[in-house]
């Protein structure tokens, strides 16, 4: 069984860089002093212990707090390779997904799309599985502002709502 005690015997962890290194030779590929683990297909670093791969950020959580998280671990800056302890927080699946990458439509902004007439912009947000209309707006900027206000209200610290450096104008899509 993987415990905090076992992890602290096997690994060193730098809470600033987020890097885990081997304290001992664990195999011919896991040598003392080397960075532990490999990157999996999903972009997470995983470490093989006791016959199983564990995501590094979950092991770090256990090393620091003494137990595995009951939920998921969210990377606050959305960078899966940044395992500095200040970048990690426990989150429900829903909270974690709110801070995830997303695909946007014609507006280039999350929660904003053109109306069917193409003359206005519609803002919407999903809350607990229900889509809420935030209204129709003359400009993409106004619609995005409404969305950002709703993100703060409904999703708080977990919502990813980065504003692109330049908002696209309504005429670009007509």
FIBA-834255 format. One record per residue (C-alpha): residue in three letters; x, y, z. Coordinates in steps of 0.5 Angstrom, whole numbers, m for minus. Each point is the difference from the previous one (the first is absolute). Layout:
BEGIN
SITE type    px    py    pz
SITE  ALA     X     Y     Z
...
//
This chain:
BEGIN
SITE type    px    py    pz
SITE  UNK     0     0     0
SITE  UNK     3     7    m2
SITE  UNK     0     4     6
SITE  UNK     3     7     2
SITE  UNK     6    m4     4
SITE  UNK     1    m4    m6
SITE  UNK     0     6    m5
SITE  UNK     5     4     5
SITE  UNK     5    m6     0
SITE  UNK     0    m1    m8
SITE  UNK     0     8    m2
SITE  UNK     2     7     1
SITE  UNK    m5     5    m2
SITE  UNK     2     8    m1
SITE  UNK    m7     3     1
SITE  UNK     3     6    m4
SITE  UNK     1    m3    m7
SITE  UNK    m5    m6     1
SITE  UNK     6    m5    m1
SITE  UNK     0    m7     3
SITE  UNK     7    m3     0
SITE  UNK     2    m7     2
SITE  UNK     3    m1     7
SITE  UNK     3    m7    m2
SITE  UNK     1    m4    m6
SITE  UNK    m7    m3    m1
SITE  UNK     2    m4    m7
SITE  UNK     4     1    m5
SITE  UNK    m4     5    m3
SITE  UNK    m1     4     6
SITE  UNK     6     2     3
SITE  UNK     2     3     6
SITE  UNK     0     8    m1
SITE  UNK    m4     0    m6
SITE  UNK    m7     3    m2
SITE  UNK    m5    m6     1
SITE  UNK    m5    m2    m4
SITE  UNK    m2     1    m8
SITE  UNK    m5     4    m3
SITE  UNK    m6    m4    m2
SITE  UNK    m5     1    m6
SITE  UNK    m4     5     3
SITE  UNK     6     5     2
SITE  UNK     0    m2     7
SITE  UNK     7    m3     3
SITE  UNK    m2    m7     3
SITE  UNK     5    m3     5
SITE  UNK     0    m8     1
SITE  UNK    m1    m3     7
SITE  UNK    m2    m6     3
SITE  UNK    m2    m3    m7
SITE  UNK    m4     6    m2
SITE  UNK     1     7    m3
SITE  UNK    m3     6     4
SITE  UNK     0     7    m3
SITE  UNK     5     4     3
SITE  UNK    m4     6     3
SITE  UNK    m4    m5     4
SITE  UNK     6    m3     3
SITE  UNK     3     7     2
SITE  UNK    m7     1     3
SITE  UNK     1    m6     4
SITE  UNK     7     2     2
SITE  UNK    m2     7     2
SITE  UNK    m7    m1     4
SITE  UNK     1    m7     2
SITE  UNK    m6    m3    m4
SITE  UNK    m2    m1    m7
SITE  UNK    m5     5    m2
SITE  UNK    m7    m3     0
SITE  UNK    m2     4    m7
SITE  UNK     4     2    m6
SITE  UNK     6     5     0
SITE  UNK     0     6    m4
SITE  UNK     6     4    m2
SITE  UNK    m2     7     1
SITE  UNK     4     3    m6
SITE  UNK    m2    m6    m5
SITE  UNK     7    m2    m1
SITE  UNK     0    m8     2
SITE  UNK     7     0     0
SITE  UNK     0     6     6
SITE  UNK     0    m4     6
SITE  UNK     2     5     5
SITE  UNK    m4    m1     6
SITE  UNK    m3     7     0
SITE  UNK    m3    m2    m7
SITE  UNK    m4    m6     2
SITE  UNK    m7     0     3
SITE  UNK    m5    m5     2
SITE  UNK    m6     1    m5
SITE  UNK    m6    m4    m1
SITE  UNK     0    m3    m8
SITE  UNK    m5     6    m1
SITE  UNK     5     5     3
SITE  UNK     6    m3    m4
SITE  UNK    m4     0    m6
SITE  UNK    m2     8     0
SITE  UNK     8     1     0
SITE  UNK     1    m4    m6
SITE  UNK     2     2    m7
SITE  UNK    m6     1    m4
SITE  UNK    m2     1    m8
SITE  UNK    m3     6    m1
SITE  UNK    m5     2    m6
SITE  UNK     0     5    m5
SITE  UNK     1     6     5
SITE  UNK     6    m3     3
SITE  UNK    m2     1     7
SITE  UNK    m3    m5     5
SITE  UNK    m8     1     1
SITE  UNK    m1     4    m6
SITE  UNK    m3    m1    m7
SITE  UNK    m3     4    m5
SITE  UNK    m8    m1     0
SITE  UNK    m3    m3    m6
SITE  UNK    m1     6    m4
SITE  UNK     7     2     1
SITE  UNK    m2     7     2
SITE  UNK     1    m1     8
SITE  UNK     5    m4     5
SITE  UNK    m3    m5     5
SITE  UNK     3    m1     6
SITE  UNK    m1    m7     4
SITE  UNK     2    m4     6
SITE  UNK    m1    m7     2
SITE  UNK    m1    m1     8
SITE  UNK    m1    m7     3
SITE  UNK    m2    m3    m7
SITE  UNK    m5     6    m2
SITE  UNK     2     5    m5
SITE  UNK    m2     7     2
SITE  UNK    m1     6    m5
SITE  UNK     3     6     2
SITE  UNK    m3     4    m6
SITE  UNK     1     3    m7
SITE  UNK     5     6    m1
SITE  UNK     2     4    m5
SITE  UNK     8    m1     0
SITE  UNK     4    m6     2
SITE  UNK     3     4     5
SITE  UNK    m6     1     4
SITE  UNK    m2    m7    m1
SITE  UNK     7    m2     3
SITE  UNK    m1     5     6
SITE  UNK    m7    m4     2
SITE  UNK     3    m7    m1
SITE  UNK     6     2     5
SITE  UNK    m4     3     5
SITE  UNK    m4    m6     0
SITE  UNK     6    m4     1
SITE  UNK     2     3     6
SITE  UNK    m7     0     3
SITE  UNK    m1    m8    m2
SITE  UNK     7    m3     0
SITE  UNK     4     4     4
SITE  UNK     8    m1     1
SITE  UNK    m1    m6    m5
SITE  UNK    m2     3    m6
SITE  UNK     5     1    m6
SITE  UNK    m3     6    m3
SITE  UNK     7     3    m3
SITE  UNK    m2     6    m5
SITE  UNK     4     0    m6
SITE  UNK     5     5    m2
SITE  UNK    m5     3    m5
SITE  UNK    m7    m1    m1
SITE  UNK    m3    m1    m7
SITE  UNK    m5     5    m3
SITE  UNK    m7    m2    m2
SITE  UNK     2     2    m7
SITE  UNK     5    m5     0
SITE  UNK    m5    m6    m1
SITE  UNK    m5     3    m4
//
